[in-house]
Amino acid sequence: MLRHVTRRLVVRAGGSWHELAAKSHSSPRSLSSLLGKPLPSSSRTIRKPQWRIQHVRMMSDYPPHFRIDMPALSPTMEAGTIVSWSVSEGDELGEGDLLAQIETDKATMDFEAPEVGYLAKILVPSGTPDVKLGVPVCIIVEDKDDIAKFANYEPPAADAAPAAAPAPEPTPEPTPEPVAAPPPPPPSAPPTPPPAAAAPPPVTLTTPPPQPAGSPRIMASPMAKALAARRGIDLSQVVGSGADGVIRAADVEAAPVAAPAAAAAPVAAAPAAAPAVAAPPVVAPDGSFTEIPLTGMRKAIAKRLTQSKQEIPHYYLTIEVVLDELLSVRSQLNSEGTGKFKLSVTDFLIKASSKALLDVPAANSQWADTCIRQFHNTDISVAVATDSGLITPIVFTANNKGLKQINSDMNELKNKAVEGKLQPNEFQGGTFTISNLGMMGIQHFTAVINPPQSCILAVGAPEKKMVPADNEKGFVVQTVMNVSLSCDHRVVDGAVGAQWLDSFKGYLEKPLNLLL
């Protein structure tokens, strides 16, 4: 029996996303008739949704509901891990409420509720790894009385999540293909059947003890929860060092990992597979090494950098830059800022890179198979090291920003990166990358290009150097710094790379030109 329901439809028009209500007495496809028509005055503009909502089910067995699928939280995301659910089955949801935390190939991100209603069913337990995009993760209903009707709900087999690492079963011996038999011989004693293959030893699953019902909520950062899930650590046994006792990633790293029991009893067969959790690090029996499971971010870094070195013909150019005038201007600007801002050398590097890209636009380009795509704005990616790996937040349109605004943007992006709160639009894209290891004392290195970009600048540490001069001493002491430009030879020829470095060097050695 079909029910009369009110549904909400998200559509795109004029570059904006709009939400409107639609009534239907028939199949969900009838909503498609609204597309292509002028939006009603009752529609409202919303931000672009990052989730995928299956249409309301119109089946006799279940009342109308919303089936929420694993969302694509980044353009390169193929699968995700639900680190934790922030709500429980039966809880009321408001649009925008925190629903779950999902580990993508880049970071652990918050997943907000896309619908107003009640969480009727969690289909993918916390800790289940590598859940493909489009796999149903939960059910939301509008009527609280409908929650109980989904207690035994199972998604269609084609849409179900992959099995959560069930215990292996004995593999039966393969049955040989039947062949044509010769005429039967005279009756004789039946052959002795071969002995049955020995069953494999039982597998013991070690998981953190579940949190008792009704226990107080554990306050932990997203990165701490992800790390605890990977290492199999019970957060209730970890003492937090953050504000109000919040558990941080460093607290989890310092917590001991419980060793598995020497002779644990076999796990009894259950009707459903236990929720999968990321395996903790495996230590060799002789203690000679430890195998650390790969995170989604580490897999993505390995994949992209391997692709870069295999597919992009790198070459490298190095030049020495004198920084004395820049350091003087920086000191003067910071003193006049009276504590409102504190410019860093990186801020000047971003601005100088942006100006040089405008001077040499061929370096602000990408290889696009059938063409070279040249950008008109400069979006500068800056490599930031986090506990989970390297990530490159972006200062967008740096060509239109002053040093003070660049400094403000970078401080905000670095804090978000360390806390694991960067949104995909803040680190996906960019036209040029800067990697600065000078702050760690590295004097010279070359960096791997961040595809699909064509250039990356590796920045070394400043150092004092005596240079011959026509004065009484016969020398002067200068502060110099080595920078190396890695280029994609398909896009940026050697002469073009040299032109870019010359322009970049000019802006750093005459920093007042950055203000023009």
Sequence and secondary structure as in RCSB ss.txt:
>XXXX:A:sequence
MLRHVTRRLVVRAGGSWHELAAKSHSSPRSLSSLLGKPLPSSSRTIRKPQWRIQHVRMMSDYPPHFRIDMPALSP
TMEAGTIVSWSVSEGDELGEGDLLAQIETDKATMDFEAPEVGYLAKILVPSGTPDVKLGVPVCIIVEDKDDIAKF
ANYEPPAADAAPAAAPAPEPTPEPTPEPVAAPPPPPPSAPPTPPPAAAAPPPVTLTTPPPQPAGSPRIMASPMAK
ALAARRGIDLSQVVGSGADGVIRAADVEAAPVAAPAAAAAPVAAAPAAAPAVAAPPVVAPDGSFTEIPLTGMRKA
IAKRLTQSKQEIPHYYLTIEVVLDELLSVRSQLNSEGTGKFKLSVTDFLIKASSKALLDVPAANSQWADTCIRQF
HNTDISVAVATDSGLITPIVFTANNKGLKQINSDMNELKNKAVEGKLQPNEFQGGTFTISNLGMMGIQHFTAVIN
PPQSCILAVGAPEKKMVPADNEKGFVVQTVMNVSLSCDHRVVDGAVGAQWLDSFKGYLEKPLNLLL
>XXXX:A:secstr
    EEEEEEEEETTEEEEEEEEESS GGGGGGGTTS   TT EEE    SEEE     SSS S EEEE    ST
T SEEEEEEESS TT EE TT EEEEEE SS EEEEE  SSEEEEEE S TT   EETT EEEEEESSGGGGGGG
TT    GGGS                      S  S                          TT     B HHHH
HHHHHHT  GGG    SGGG B HHHHHHS      TT       SS         EE TTSS EE    HHHHH
HHHHHHHHHHHS EEEEEEEEE HHHHHHHHHHHHHTTTS    HHHHHHHHHHHHHHHSGGGSEEE SSSEEE 
SS  EEE EE SS EE  EETTGGG  HHHHHHHHHHHHHHHHHT   GGGTS  SEEEEE GGGT         
TTBSEEEEE   EEEEEE SSSSSEEEEEEEEEEEEEETTTS HHHHHHHHHHHHHHHHSGGGGG 
